[in-house]
Amino acid sequence: MSGGSFYYPQKMGRALLAGMEEILSPNGMRHALKLGGLENMLQEQPVQKFPFESISALQTTLELIYGPHGGRGVALRAGRASFKYGLKEYGSMLGLTESAFRLLALPNKLHAGARAFAELFNKHTDQIVRVTEGENQIIWQIERCPLCWGRAAEEPICHLAVGLIQEALYWVSGGKVFNVEETECRAAGGATCKIVIDKTPLT
Ligand SMILES: [Zn+2]
């Protein structure tokens, strides 16, 4: 399958790489990119856009290096670490760093934050996200997902997205932890990559 026509823009791709590098170390990152045949994503390369197939390959490479279980853990941590780099690039544009947002009550923050983040992906990348809300849950559905692009798996594998969402919730809520779970994944036969977020924090 070709991902040649769908991309993350430079800023989004760089935020993801910066988060990964924070977890892997610069040397570990170089090793991973070389192993994955992704040398064109090295920091010194002036990459303008990141094809979905390369983003998917990043996660596959983590699984090669650390094994399926270890790779999942590293991808979750890398996703969490990526959030602050993304926020630096996009936070003020989204209005999420303004006091009007920070003063909202938690349920309203979760609502507004989920909408704003989904819009960011929908407007500025080729990733398509649809957010729906139940009484107790927010459903984040990735309809065109770069993380599992072109892959087949036994179970959901979009761990970078789960980590990113965990950290976004932590930031939005001022330090609370929420249950976030990918319950369906395109790679595992799902219609979308479906990430279910409990609205009530664990802590
Ligand atoms: Zn996916």
Boltz pocket constraint, residues with backbone or C-beta under 6 A from the ligand:
constraints:
  - pocket:
      binder: B
      contacts: [[A, 142], [A, 145], [A, 146], [A, 147], [A, 148], [A, 149], [A, 157], [A, 158], [A, 185], [A, 186], [A, 187], [A, 193]]
      max_distance: 6.0
